[in-house]
Amino acid sequence: MTRPHLFSPIRIGSIEVENRVVLAPVDVGLHGPNGEVTDRYIDFLLDRAHGGTGLLITEFTSVVPEKRVITTSVWDDRFIPGLARIADAVHKVGPPIFLQIAALGGKSYVEPSAPSAVDSELYEQMPREMTIDDIERMVESFVAGARRAQKAGFDGVEYHCAHSYLAGQFISPHTNRRDDAYGGDFERRMKFGADVVSGIRQVCGDAFPIGLKFSAHEHLHGGVNDRYDEGEGDGLHLRVAEFMEAQGVAYLHVATTSSTLMRVKGFVECTHPSVPPMYVKPNTLVDLATEVKANGARVPVIATGGITDPDDAEQVIARGQADMVALGRPLIADGHWARKARTGQNIAPCIRCNVCHSFVVMDRGGIQCTTNPIVGREKTVSFSPTSLPKKVVVIGAGPAGLEAGLRAKQMGHEVVVFERRDAIGGEMISASIPSFKWDVKRLLSYYRTEVEKAGLDLRLGVDVSIDTLEAEGAQAVVLATGGEPIIPDVPGIDSDCVVTAVNALVGWETQDMGERIMVLGAGLVGYEMAWHAAEQGRHVTMVSRRAHEEVAHLDEHGTNLALLLKGARDAGVQIMAGHHLQAVDGQRVILADADGQERAEDVDRLIISHGYRPRQQLAKLIEESSLKCDVLMAGDCVDVRNFFNAINEGAHVVRTELA
């Protein structure tokens, strides 16, 4: 067995857990329209149970009826049969499962109520202040939710105080401004939680474990362990942990509060974001769990937040930083993460792109994932062997082509993959070069291993022609030829100082990039390119056509975007807004503003990041030829987008068209 610390048993109260891997309580959007349990949600949980996960915790399960249902519910006895289906199904596989009990409070979208009526960046609107009667009824609702969980057969509950939902709003000095039995000082702010835990223990018994998930840092002025602007914390998180342990909670699950919206700039630029993106260090929140553990916690401490690599997870346990690790997005990416980590198999990596969070939380849809095309459809979608195997030629060994080739081979087709370059990976190669794109490097490594394991027939360094396809006897062609950079049509654009962003990244170590670098284009690639160049010690200016106040208006997950902008800014990238390229004269770049006023800038390198267009030349040649075969397309050659679209299209175009 590899990673012995991660796969050693542990007790949570009266419950024996086989290993230290926990399915974090991630919202997956698979509930029914009225908050009921669905087969799809059970299938999602079962896949993680079969995958060797030690403990499962359900998603946010509401103890009160919300005006706008967003997740599974436990606020009425009519939900017990559905919840019992979850517990029964998971127990047949083996691991224990806890139900997370929660309420939105002031973060509700409709008629919010909270401990205090405060105007906070947390809230869409100012909430109504709860009365004492409201509070006491809410305590009863949490207790009743735990009773229903126990009746449904769950092994315990997780009391959700994290991310500044209602229970956390009582704890925080930022959101709780009351001066009565439920607010005014630390002990009174903690009374709500004490009442909930005490009430659950009275109804469910002391042997029924109650876990606590709480925010050990709130990126809010005056919040718990506020480290706003990277200042010093106040240690309040340690007092919260000590207090709740004394009330009898069975574990401490250490999380944070930050925003995923760009509405309030400072709030979203958090050093400990709730859903850490690829633009921050991995294991992002582990240090907070370590602080709780080092403070003398006697119950298991669960670390979470940006833990994706099994070796890192092993070290967290081995070093005593925490007792367990909660994985949300990694177990979305690969439901068998634990089993593969235990046996040393290749794991489909979470690249912390937050596509899953965008689909479920931001867009209110069902779960989807960049690297797992069947998540949320584990029993309804498969790549079963075909009864009509074909000779399939895949053109392009980027993410779309590799996924298509691997899935086609899995289905029993004879597959060959052509790539015009001398290496597989496509845009994963250039995207993995910046130090802050470590996650993409893992994705590239994953595909290299899968290709070798599958014995995929690769032909590198080949520009495919119609003759090539005819010689191969292709019965189906999957075009995954990617995109090509858009080069501005201006005088001097062929000057020696001009290079595309992809070529600049790939050839950074072999080219003389000079000291003065201008990046033309302020999209996501432009920002990443500029940040990387500045990180290498260059003086970098990024030029955008957009006005200064609109430069950062990009279509991207709020946390991702905020921390990308922060990374570029902190690295020293200068932005020249409201200008476009007029001409290049040697190493002099001529720019013009919206009024046509020109200015000249001397540069050593002009890096073009002006967008991409689909590469479709081969598709047109095939259409004009006499070649008789099915032609499928996937990825950027259809429309230039991202890795999510490339990988998912590559998988599903094969599944649906070559079954």
C-alpha positions as CSV (number, residue, x, y, z in Angstrom):
1,M,0.0,0.0,0.0
2,T,1.3,3.5,-0.9
3,R,0.7,6.5,1.3
4,P,0.2,4.7,4.7
5,H,-0.8,7.7,6.8
6,L,-3.5,8.8,4.4
7,F,-4.9,5.2,4.3
8,S,-4.8,4.5,8.1
9,P,-8.1,4.2,10.0
10,I,-9.4,6.8,12.4
11,R,-12.4,7.2,14.7
12,I,-14.9,10.0,14.6
13,G,-16.8,9.7,17.9
14,S,-18.3,6.3,17.8
15,I,-17.7,5.8,14.1
16,E,-14.8,3.9,12.6
17,V,-13.5,5.4,9.3
18,E,-11.3,3.2,7.1
19,N,-9.1,6.0,5.8
20,R,-8.5,9.8,6.0
21,V,-10.1,10.8,2.7
22,V,-13.3,12.7,3.0
23,L,-15.8,13.6,0.3
24,A,-16.2,17.3,1.1
25,P,-19.8,18.6,1.1
26,V,-19.8,20.0,-2.4
27,D,-23.0,21.2,-4.1
28,V,-23.6,19.3,-7.3
29,G,-27.0,20.5,-8.3
30,L,-28.5,17.1,-8.7
31,H,-31.4,17.5,-6.4
32,G,-35.0,17.5,-7.5
33,P,-37.0,20.7,-8.1
34,N,-38.4,20.7,-4.5
35,G,-35.1,19.7,-2.8
36,E,-35.8,16.0,-2.9
37,V,-33.1,13.3,-3.4
38,T,-32.6,12.0,-7.0
39,D,-31.1,8.9,-8.5
40,R,-28.4,11.0,-10.1
41,Y,-27.3,12.3,-6.7
42,I,-27.3,8.8,-5.2
43,D,-25.2,7.6,-8.2
44,F,-22.7,10.4,-7.7
45,L,-22.3,9.5,-4.0
46,L,-22.1,5.7,-4.8
47,D,-19.3,6.3,-7.3
48,R,-17.2,8.0,-4.6
49,A,-18.0,5.2,-2.1
50,H,-17.0,2.5,-4.6
51,G,-13.9,4.6,-5.2
52,G,-12.6,4.0,-1.7
53,T,-13.5,7.3,0.0
54,G,-13.3,6.9,3.8
55,L,-16.1,9.3,4.8
56,L,-18.8,10.9,2.7
57,I,-20.5,14.2,3.7
58,T,-23.5,15.3,1.7
59,E,-24.0,18.7,0.1
60,F,-25.6,21.7,1.9
61,T,-28.9,20.3,3.1
62,S,-31.4,22.9,4.1
63,V,-33.2,22.7,7.5
64,V,-35.7,25.3,6.6
65,P,-37.7,25.9,3.4
66,E,-35.9,28.4,1.3
67,K,-37.8,30.7,-1.0
68,R,-35.5,29.7,-3.8
69,V,-34.5,26.0,-3.4
70,I,-30.8,25.4,-4.3
71,T,-30.0,22.1,-2.8
72,T,-31.2,18.9,-1.1
73,S,-33.6,19.5,1.8
74,V,-34.3,18.0,5.3
75,W,-36.8,20.5,6.6
76,D,-39.8,18.1,6.6
77,D,-40.4,14.5,7.4
78,R,-41.4,13.9,3.8
79,F,-37.7,14.1,2.9
80,I,-36.8,11.1,5.1
81,P,-37.5,8.3,2.6
82,G,-35.3,9.9,0.0
83,L,-32.5,10.6,2.4
84,A,-32.8,7.0,3.6
85,R,-32.2,5.8,0.1
86,I,-28.9,7.7,0.2
87,A,-27.8,6.2,3.5
88,D,-28.9,2.6,2.6
89,A,-27.1,2.7,-0.8
90,V,-23.9,4.1,0.6
91,H,-23.9,1.7,3.6
92,K,-24.2,-1.3,1.2
93,V,-20.9,-0.2,-0.3
94,G,-19.3,0.4,3.1
95,P,-18.2,3.9,4.2
96,P,-20.1,6.0,6.7
97,I,-22.0,9.1,5.5
98,F,-22.8,12.3,7.3
99,L,-25.6,14.7,6.4
100,Q,-24.6,18.4,6.3
101,I,-27.3,20.5,7.9
102,A,-27.4,24.2,7.0
103,A,-29.4,27.4,6.3
104,L,-28.6,30.4,4.2
105,G,-29.8,33.1,6.5
106,G,-28.7,36.5,5.3
107,K,-27.2,34.9,2.1
108,S,-30.7,33.9,0.9
109,Y,-31.7,35.4,-2.4
110,V,-35.3,36.1,-1.3
111,E,-36.5,37.6,2.0
112,P,-33.2,37.0,3.8
113,S,-33.0,37.1,7.6
114,A,-29.9,37.1,9.7
115,P,-28.6,37.8,13.3
116,S,-28.3,41.5,12.4
117,A,-29.6,43.8,9.7
118,V,-26.2,44.9,8.4
119,D,-25.1,46.1,5.0
120,S,-22.4,43.7,4.1
121,E,-20.6,42.6,0.9
122,L,-21.8,39.1,1.9
123,Y,-25.4,39.9,1.1
124,E,-27.3,40.6,-2.0
125,Q,-29.6,42.8,0.0
126,M,-29.8,43.9,3.7
127,P,-31.4,41.1,5.7
128,R,-34.1,41.4,8.2
129,E,-32.9,41.0,11.8
130,M,-34.1,37.8,13.4
131,T,-36.2,38.0,16.6
132,I,-35.6,35.8,19.6
133,D,-38.5,33.7,18.5
134,D,-37.0,33.4,15.0
135,I,-33.7,32.3,16.5
136,E,-35.3,29.7,18.8
137,R,-37.3,28.3,15.9
138,M,-34.2,28.1,13.8
139,V,-32.4,26.1,16.6
140,E,-35.4,23.8,16.6
141,S,-35.1,23.4,12.8
142,F,-31.4,22.4,13.0
143,V,-32.3,19.9,15.7
144,A,-35.2,18.5,13.8
145,G,-33.0,18.2,10.7
146,A,-30.5,16.1,12.7
147,R,-33.3,13.9,14.0
148,R,-34.5,13.3,10.5
149,A,-30.9,12.5,9.4
150,Q,-30.6,9.9,12.2
151,K,-34.0,8.4,11.3
152,A,-32.9,8.1,7.7
153,G,-29.9,6.1,8.8
154,F,-27.0,8.6,8.5
155,D,-24.0,8.0,10.7
156,G,-23.9,11.6,11.9
157,V,-24.4,15.2,10.8
158,E,-22.1,18.1,9.9
159,Y,-23.3,21.4,11.4
160,H,-22.4,23.9,8.7
161,C,-21.1,27.2,10.1
162,A,-18.6,27.9,7.3
163,H,-18.7,30.3,4.3
164,S,-20.8,32.7,6.5
165,Y,-24.1,30.9,6.1
166,L,-26.6,31.4,8.9
167,A,-24.8,29.5,11.6
168,G,-21.6,31.3,10.8
169,Q,-23.3,34.6,10.7
170,F,-24.0,34.2,14.4
171,I,-20.3,33.5,15.2
172,S,-18.9,36.4,13.3
173,P,-18.5,39.9,14.8
174,H,-18.9,41.2,11.2
175,T,-22.4,39.9,10.8
176,N,-23.6,39.6,14.4
177,R,-24.1,43.1,15.9
178,R,-26.7,42.0,18.4
179,D,-26.6,42.9,22.1
180,D,-28.8,40.2,23.7
181,A,-28.6,36.5,24.5
182,Y,-27.3,35.8,21.0
183,G,-24.8,38.5,20.5
184,G,-22.7,41.2,22.1
185,D,-19.6,39.3,23.1
186,F,-17.9,36.0,22.1
187,E,-19.9,33.7,24.5
188,R,-23.2,35.2,23.4
189,R,-22.3,35.0,19.7
190,M,-21.6,31.3,20.3
191,K,-24.9,30.6,22.1
192,F,-26.7,29.7,18.8
193,G,-24.2,27.0,18.0
194,A,-24.2,25.8,21.6
195,D,-28.0,25.5,21.6
196,V,-27.9,23.6,18.3
197,V,-25.3,21.1,19.4
198,S,-27.0,20.6,22.8
199,G,-30.4,20.2,21.2
200,I,-29.1,17.6,18.8
201,R,-27.4,15.6,21.6
202,Q,-30.6,15.6,23.6
203,V,-32.7,14.3,20.8
204,C,-30.2,12.0,19.0
205,G,-28.0,10.9,21.9
206,D,-24.4,11.5,22.7
207,A,-23.3,8.6,20.5
208,F,-24.6,10.3,17.4
209,P,-21.6,12.4,16.1
210,I,-22.0,16.0,15.2
211,G,-19.2,17.4,13.1
212,L,-18.5,21.2,12.8
213,K,-17.5,22.9,9.6
214,F,-16.5,26.5,10.3
215,S,-14.7,29.5,8.8
216,A,-11.2,29.8,10.3
217,H,-10.8,33.0,8.3
218,E,-13.4,35.4,7.0
219,H,-12.1,37.9,4.4
220,L,-14.3,40.6,6.0
221,H,-13.4,43.6,8.0
222,G,-14.0,42.6,11.6
223,G,-14.7,39.0,10.6
224,V,-13.3,35.8,12.2
225,N,-9.5,35.8,12.1
226,D,-9.7,38.7,9.6
227,R,-6.5,38.9,7.7
228,Y,-7.7,41.6,5.3
229,D,-5.0,43.0,3.1
230,E,-2.7,40.1,4.4
231,G,-2.7,41.5,7.9
232,E,-2.4,39.6,11.1
233,G,-5.3,37.4,12.3
234,D,-6.9,37.8,15.6
235,G,-7.0,34.1,16.7
236,L,-10.7,34.1,17.0
237,H,-10.9,30.9,14.9
238,L,-9.0,29.1,17.7
239,R,-11.5,30.2,20.3
240,V,-14.3,29.1,18.1
241,A,-12.7,25.6,17.7
242,E,-12.1,25.3,21.5
243,F,-15.6,26.4,22.4
244,M,-17.3,24.0,20.0
245,E,-15.1,21.1,20.9
246,A,-16.2,21.7,24.5
247,Q,-19.8,21.5,23.4
248,G,-19.1,18.0,22.1
249,V,-18.5,18.3,18.4
250,A,-16.8,15.2,16.9
251,Y,-14.5,16.9,14.4
252,L,-13.4,20.3,13.2
253,H,-13.6,20.8,9.5
254,V,-11.6,24.0,8.8
255,A,-12.8,26.2,5.9
256,T,-13.0,30.0,5.1
257,T,-15.3,32.8,3.9
258,S,-14.5,34.7,0.7
259,S,-16.5,35.8,-2.3
260,T,-16.7,34.3,-5.7
261,L,-18.3,37.4,-7.2
262,M,-16.4,40.4,-8.6
263,R,-18.9,42.8,-7.1
264,V,-16.6,43.8,-4.2
265,K,-13.0,43.8,-5.4
266,G,-11.3,43.5,-2.0
267,F,-13.6,40.8,-0.8
268,V,-12.9,38.5,-3.7
269,E,-9.1,39.0,-3.6
270,C,-8.7,36.7,-0.7
271,T,-5.4,35.0,0.3
272,H,-7.5,32.1,1.6
273,P,-10.3,31.8,-1.0
274,S,-13.2,29.3,-0.3
275,V,-12.7,27.7,-3.7
276,P,-8.9,28.2,-4.4
277,P,-8.2,28.5,-8.2
278,M,-5.0,27.5,-10.0
279,Y,-3.7,31.0,-9.6
280,V,-2.9,30.4,-5.9
281,K,-0.6,27.9,-4.2
282,P,-2.0,24.4,-3.8
283,N,-3.1,23.2,-0.3
284,T,-4.3,26.7,0.1
285,L,-6.2,26.4,3.4
286,V,-4.1,23.7,5.1
287,D,-2.2,26.3,7.2
288,L,-5.5,27.2,8.9
289,A,-6.2,23.6,9.8
290,T,-2.6,23.3,11.1
291,E,-3.2,26.2,13.4
292,V,-6.3,24.6,14.8
293,K,-4.5,21.3,15.2
294,A,-1.5,22.9,16.9
295,N,-3.8,24.7,19.3
296,G,-4.5,21.5,21.0
297,A,-7.6,20.1,19.3
298,R,-8.4,16.7,20.7
299,V,-11.0,15.7,18.1
300,P,-10.0,15.0,14.4
301,V,-9.2,18.1,12.4
302,I,-10.1,18.0,8.7
303,A,-8.1,20.1,6.3
304,T,-9.6,21.2,3.0
305,G,-9.1,23.8,0.2
306,G,-6.9,23.2,-2.8
307,I,-5.6,19.8,-1.8
308,T,-5.5,17.9,-5.1
309,D,-2.3,15.8,-5.1
310,P,-2.2,12.5,-3.1
311,D,1.4,13.0,-2.1
312,D,0.5,16.3,-0.6
313,A,-2.5,14.8,1.2
314,E,-0.2,12.1,2.6
315,Q,2.2,14.7,3.9
316,V,-0.6,16.7,5.6
317,I,-1.4,13.7,7.7
318,A,2.2,12.5,8.2
319,R,3.3,15.9,9.4
320,G,0.4,16.2,11.8
321,Q,-1.0,19.2,10.1
322,A,-4.5,17.7,10.1
323,D,-6.1,14.3,10.8
324,M,-8.1,14.0,7.6
325,V,-8.4,15.7,4.2
326,A,-11.7,16.8,2.6
327,L,-11.7,16.7,-1.2
328,G,-14.4,18.4,-3.2
329,R,-13.3,19.2,-6.7
330,P,-10.7,16.4,-6.8
331,L,-13.4,13.8,-6.1
332,I,-15.6,15.5,-8.8
333,A,-12.7,15.1,-11.3
334,D,-12.1,11.5,-10.3
335,G,-14.6,9.6,-8.1
336,H,-12.0,6.9,-7.5
337,W,-9.3,9.3,-6.3
338,A,-8.9,7.4,-3.0
339,R,-8.6,4.0,-4.6
340,K,-6.1,5.2,-7.2
341,A,-4.1,7.1,-4.6
342,R,-3.9,4.0,-2.5
343,T,-2.8,1.7,-5.3
344,G,-0.6,4.2,-7.2
345,Q,-2.8,4.5,-10.3
346,N,-3.2,7.5,-12.6
347,I,-5.7,10.0,-11.2
348,A,-7.7,12.3,-13.5
349,P,-6.6,15.7,-11.9
350,C,-8.6,18.6,-10.7
351,I,-7.0,21.6,-12.4
352,R,-8.8,24.1,-10.0
353,C,-10.4,25.8,-13.0
354,N,-13.7,26.1,-11.0
355,V,-15.9,25.1,-14.0
356,C,-17.8,22.9,-11.6
357,H,-18.5,25.8,-9.2
358,S,-19.5,28.0,-12.1
359,F,-22.1,25.4,-13.3
360,V,-23.6,24.6,-9.9
361,V,-23.3,27.7,-7.8
362,M,-23.1,30.6,-10.3
363,D,-25.4,29.2,-13.1
364,R,-27.6,26.9,-10.9
365,G,-27.1,23.9,-13.2
366,G,-26.0,20.4,-12.7
367,I,-22.4,19.5,-12.0
368,Q,-19.9,19.4,-14.9
369,C,-16.2,19.1,-14.8
370,T,-13.3,19.8,-17.2
371,T,-11.5,16.5,-16.7
372,N,-14.5,14.2,-15.9
373,P,-17.0,14.2,-18.8
374,I,-19.5,11.9,-17.1
375,V,-19.7,13.4,-13.6
376,G,-23.3,13.6,-12.4
377,R,-24.2,11.0,-15.1
378,E,-22.3,8.0,-13.7
379,K,-25.1,5.5,-14.5
380,T,-26.6,7.1,-17.6
381,V,-23.5,7.8,-19.7
382,S,-20.8,5.3,-20.6
383,F,-18.3,4.4,-23.2
384,S,-19.4,0.8,-23.7
385,P,-17.8,-1.4,-26.4
386,T,-19.3,-0.8,-29.8
387,S,-20.8,-3.5,-32.0
388,L,-19.5,-1.7,-35.1
389,P,-15.8,-1.0,-34.7
390,K,-14.3,1.4,-37.2
391,K,-10.9,2.7,-38.2
392,V,-10.9,6.1,-36.5
393,V,-8.3,8.7,-37.4
394,V,-7.9,11.5,-34.9
395,I,-6.1,14.6,-36.1
396,G,-4.6,16.7,-33.3
397,A,-3.2,15.5,-30.0
398,G,-4.3,18.3,-27.8
399,P,-6.9,17.8,-25.1
400,A,-9.8,17.3,-27.5
401,G,-7.9,14.9,-29.7
402,L,-6.4,12.9,-26.9
403,E,-9.7,12.5,-25.1
404,A,-11.4,11.5,-28.3
405,G,-8.7,9.0,-29.2
406,L,-8.7,7.4,-25.7
407,R,-12.5,7.1,-25.6
408,A,-12.7,5.7,-29.1
409,K,-10.1,3.1,-28.2
410,Q,-12.0,2.3,-25.0
411,M,-15.1,1.6,-27.1
412,G,-13.2,-0.8,-29.2
413,H,-12.4,1.2,-32.3
414,E,-9.0,0.9,-34.1
415,V,-7.5,4.4,-33.5
416,V,-4.6,6.3,-34.8
417,V,-3.8,9.9,-33.6
418,F,-1.8,12.3,-35.8
419,E,-0.1,15.4,-34.5
420,R,1.8,17.9,-36.6
421,R,4.1,18.8,-33.7
422,D,6.7,16.5,-32.2
423,A,4.9,16.1,-28.9
424,I,1.4,15.5,-27.6
425,G,-0.5,18.0,-25.5
426,G,-1.5,20.9,-27.8
427,E,-2.2,24.0,-25.9
428,M,-1.6,22.2,-22.6
429,I,2.1,22.5,-23.3
430,S,2.2,26.3,-23.4
431,A,-0.5,26.6,-20.7
432,S,1.6,24.5,-18.3
433,I,4.7,26.6,-18.5
434,P,4.0,29.5,-16.1
435,S,4.7,28.6,-12.5
436,F,1.1,29.4,-11.5
437,K,-0.2,26.8,-14.0
438,W,1.1,23.8,-12.1
439,D,-2.4,22.2,-12.3
440,V,-2.3,22.1,-16.1
441,K,1.2,20.5,-16.0
442,R,-0.5,17.7,-14.0
443,L,-3.2,17.4,-16.6
444,L,-0.6,17.1,-19.4
445,S,1.2,14.4,-17.3
446,Y,-2.1,12.6,-16.8
447,Y,-2.7,12.4,-20.6
448,R,0.8,11.2,-21.3
449,T,0.3,8.3,-18.8
450,E,-3.1,7.4,-20.2
451,V,-1.8,7.4,-23.8
452,E,1.0,5.1,-22.8
453,K,-1.3,2.9,-20.7
454,A,-3.8,2.5,-23.5
455,G,-1.2,1.8,-26.2
456,L,-2.6,4.6,-28.3
457,D,-1.1,4.6,-31.8
458,L,0.5,8.1,-32.1
459,R,2.0,9.6,-35.3
460,L,3.9,12.7,-34.4
461,G,5.4,15.3,-36.7
462,V,2.9,14.6,-39.5
463,D,0.9,17.2,-41.4
464,V,-2.2,15.2,-42.4
465,S,-3.4,15.4,-46.0
466,I,-6.2,13.7,-47.9
467,D,-3.7,11.2,-49.1
468,T,-2.8,10.4,-45.5
469,L,-6.5,9.7,-44.7
470,E,-7.0,7.6,-47.8
471,A,-3.8,5.6,-47.1
472,E,-5.1,4.9,-43.5
473,G,-8.4,3.7,-44.8
474,A,-10.2,6.0,-42.4
475,Q,-13.9,5.2,-41.8
476,A,-14.2,8.1,-39.3
477,V,-12.2,11.2,-38.9
478,V,-12.1,13.3,-35.7
479,L,-10.8,16.7,-36.4
480,A,-9.3,18.2,-33.3
481,T,-6.9,20.7,-35.0
482,G,-7.3,23.4,-32.5
483,G,-7.1,27.1,-33.2
484,E,-4.6,29.5,-34.6
485,P,-3.6,33.0,-33.4
486,I,-5.2,36.0,-34.9
487,I,-2.4,38.3,-36.1
488,P,-3.2,42.0,-36.6
489,D,-2.9,43.1,-40.2
490,V,-0.7,46.1,-39.7
491,P,2.6,47.3,-41.3
492,G,5.7,45.6,-39.8
493,I,3.9,42.8,-38.1
494,D,6.5,40.4,-39.5
495,S,9.3,42.2,-37.6
496,D,11.8,40.0,-35.7
497,C,10.6,41.4,-32.4
498,V,7.0,40.0,-32.9
499,V,6.1,36.6,-31.5
500,T,2.8,34.9,-30.5
501,A,2.0,34.2,-26.9
502,V,2.2,30.4,-27.5
503,N,5.6,30.7,-29.2
504,A,6.9,33.1,-26.5
505,L,5.9,30.6,-23.7
506,V,7.3,27.5,-25.4
507,G,10.5,29.2,-26.6
508,W,11.1,31.3,-23.5
509,E,14.3,29.6,-22.5
510,T,15.8,29.5,-26.0
511,Q,14.8,33.0,-27.3
512,D,16.3,36.3,-26.3
513,M,13.3,38.0,-24.9
514,G,15.0,41.1,-23.8
515,E,13.9,43.3,-20.9
516,R,11.1,45.4,-22.3
517,I,8.1,43.3,-23.2
518,M,4.7,44.5,-24.6
519,V,1.8,42.1,-24.6
520,L,-0.9,43.0,-27.1
521,G,-4.2,41.8,-25.8
522,A,-5.7,41.7,-22.3
523,G,-7.8,38.5,-22.4
524,L,-7.1,35.6,-20.1
525,V,-4.1,34.5,-22.2
526,G,-2.8,38.0,-22.3
527,Y,-2.9,38.4,-18.5
528,E,-1.2,35.0,-18.0
529,M,1.4,35.8,-20.5
530,A,2.1,39.2,-18.9
531,W,2.2,37.8,-15.4
532,H,4.7,35.1,-16.5
533,A,6.9,37.6,-18.3
534,A,6.9,39.9,-15.2
535,E,7.6,36.9,-13.0
536,Q,10.8,36.4,-15.1
537,G,12.0,39.8,-14.1
538,R,11.0,41.7,-17.3
539,H,9.4,45.1,-17.5
540,V,5.9,44.3,-19.0
541,T,3.2,46.5,-20.4
542,M,-0.1,45.0,-21.5
543,V,-2.1,46.9,-24.1
544,S,-5.9,46.7,-24.4
545,R,-8.4,48.2,-26.7
546,R,-10.9,48.4,-23.9
547,A,-11.2,51.5,-21.7
548,H,-9.4,51.2,-18.3
549,E,-12.5,50.5,-16.3
550,E,-13.4,47.7,-18.7
551,V,-10.1,46.0,-19.1
552,A,-10.8,43.4,-16.4
553,H,-14.4,42.6,-17.6
554,L,-13.6,39.1,-18.7
555,D,-15.9,36.1,-18.8
556,E,-14.4,34.0,-16.0
557,H,-15.2,32.7,-12.6
558,G,-15.0,35.6,-10.1
559,T,-12.3,34.1,-7.8
560,N,-10.2,33.0,-10.8
561,L,-10.4,36.4,-12.4
562,A,-9.7,38.4,-9.2
563,L,-6.6,36.3,-8.3
564,L,-5.3,36.4,-11.9
565,L,-5.6,40.2,-12.0
566,K,-4.0,40.4,-8.5
567,G,-1.1,38.1,-9.6
568,A,-0.4,40.2,-12.7
569,R,-0.6,43.4,-10.7
570,D,1.6,42.2,-7.9
571,A,4.2,41.0,-10.4
572,G,4.4,44.6,-11.7
573,V,2.5,44.4,-15.0
574,Q,1.5,47.8,-16.3
575,I,-1.7,48.3,-18.3
576,M,-2.1,50.7,-21.2
577,A,-5.9,50.8,-21.8
578,G,-7.8,52.3,-24.7
579,H,-5.0,51.7,-27.3
580,H,-4.7,49.5,-30.4
581,L,-1.7,48.6,-32.6
582,Q,-1.1,50.8,-35.7
583,A,2.3,49.5,-36.9
584,V,5.6,47.9,-35.9
585,D,8.8,49.6,-37.0
586,G,11.8,47.5,-36.1
587,Q,11.6,47.5,-32.3
588,R,9.3,50.5,-32.1
589,V,5.6,49.9,-31.6
590,I,3.1,52.5,-32.9
591,L,-0.1,52.6,-30.9
592,A,-3.2,54.8,-31.2
593,D,-6.0,55.7,-28.8
594,A,-9.7,55.9,-29.5
595,D,-9.3,59.4,-30.9
596,G,-6.5,58.4,-33.2
597,Q,-3.7,60.0,-31.2
598,E,-0.5,58.0,-31.8
599,R,2.3,57.2,-29.5
600,A,5.5,55.2,-30.0
601,E,7.0,52.7,-27.5
602,D,10.4,51.0,-27.8
603,V,10.2,47.3,-27.0
604,D,12.5,44.2,-27.1
605,R,9.5,41.9,-27.8
606,L,5.9,42.4,-28.9
607,I,3.9,39.4,-27.8
608,I,0.7,38.9,-29.7
609,S,-2.3,37.7,-27.6
610,H,-5.1,38.9,-29.8
611,G,-7.3,35.9,-29.7
612,Y,-7.7,32.8,-31.8
613,R,-9.7,31.5,-34.7
614,P,-10.7,27.9,-35.4
615,R,-8.2,26.0,-37.6
616,Q,-10.5,24.5,-40.2
617,Q,-8.5,24.2,-43.4
618,L,-8.4,20.4,-43.3
619,A,-12.1,20.2,-42.7
620,K,-12.7,22.2,-45.9
621,L,-10.3,20.0,-47.9
622,I,-12.1,16.9,-46.7
623,E,-15.5,18.4,-47.6
624,E,-14.2,19.1,-51.1
625,S,-12.6,15.7,-51.5
626,S,-14.1,12.4,-52.6
627,L,-13.2,10.8,-49.2
628,K,-16.0,8.7,-47.9
629,C,-16.0,8.7,-44.1
630,D,-17.7,10.2,-41.1
631,V,-16.2,13.5,-40.1
632,L,-16.5,14.7,-36.5
633,M,-15.1,17.9,-34.9
634,A,-14.2,18.7,-31.3
635,G,-12.5,21.5,-29.4
636,D,-11.1,24.8,-30.7
637,C,-11.5,23.9,-34.4
638,V,-15.3,24.1,-33.8
639,D,-15.1,27.3,-31.7
640,V,-12.3,28.6,-29.7
641,R,-13.1,28.2,-26.0
642,N,-11.3,26.3,-23.1
643,F,-10.1,22.9,-21.9
644,F,-13.6,22.1,-20.5
645,N,-15.2,22.3,-24.0
646,A,-12.3,20.6,-25.7
647,I,-12.2,17.5,-23.4
648,N,-15.9,17.2,-23.0
649,E,-16.5,17.5,-26.7
650,G,-13.8,15.1,-27.5
651,A,-15.4,12.5,-25.3
652,H,-19.0,13.0,-26.2
653,V,-18.7,13.4,-29.9
654,V,-17.1,9.9,-30.0
655,R,-19.7,8.5,-27.6
656,T,-22.7,9.7,-29.5
657,E,-21.4,9.4,-33.1
658,L,-19.3,6.2,-32.9
659,A,-21.4,4.0,-30.6
